[in-house]
Amino acid sequence: MKEIQLNDSLFSFSGESVEDLIRHLESNKEGVAVALNDDIVPKSVWGKTLIRHGDTVLIFESIVGG
């Protein structure tokens, strides 16, 4: 189990990749952007991008409406 900073909160995570985290959070992949340690992670490499203990992850979700 690793501790990460997720959107300004400590979060315990047992997965390996950005894709694992999105799946764990049960977030819809559409309209989602992820930054790992201040770098945007393209959706095409979420499965290959590993999250390590102490990393900072920001998840941005688009909001539809006016």
BELURQUI-V77471 format. One record per pair of residues at least 24 apart in sequence whose C-alpha atoms are under 7 Angstrom apart, sorted by sequence separation. I is the first residue (numbers start at 1). GAP is how many residues later the second one is. D is the distance in whole Angstrom. If there is no record, write none. Layout:
BEGIN
i=I gap=GAP d=D
i=I gap=GAP d=D
END
This chain:
BEGIN
i=34 gap=24 d=6
i=35 gap=24 d=7
i=34 gap=25 d=5
i=33 gap=26 d=6
i=34 gap=26 d=6
i=19 gap=27 d=5
i=32 gap=27 d=7
i=33 gap=27 d=5
i=18 gap=28 d=5
i=19 gap=28 d=5
i=32 gap=28 d=6
i=33 gap=28 d=7
i=17 gap=29 d=7
i=18 gap=29 d=6
i=32 gap=29 d=5
i=17 gap=30 d=6
i=31 gap=30 d=6
i=32 gap=30 d=6
i=17 gap=31 d=6
i=18 gap=31 d=6
i=31 gap=31 d=5
i=17 gap=32 d=5
i=18 gap=32 d=6
i=17 gap=33 d=4
i=18 gap=33 d=6
i=16 gap=34 d=6
i=17 gap=34 d=5
i=16 gap=35 d=6
i=4 gap=49 d=6
i=5 gap=49 d=7
i=3 gap=50 d=5
i=4 gap=50 d=5
i=5 gap=50 d=6
i=6 gap=50 d=6
i=7 gap=50 d=6
i=2 gap=51 d=5
i=3 gap=51 d=6
i=4 gap=51 d=5
i=5 gap=51 d=5
i=6 gap=51 d=5
i=7 gap=51 d=5
i=4 gap=52 d=6
i=5 gap=52 d=6
i=6 gap=52 d=6
i=7 gap=52 d=7
END
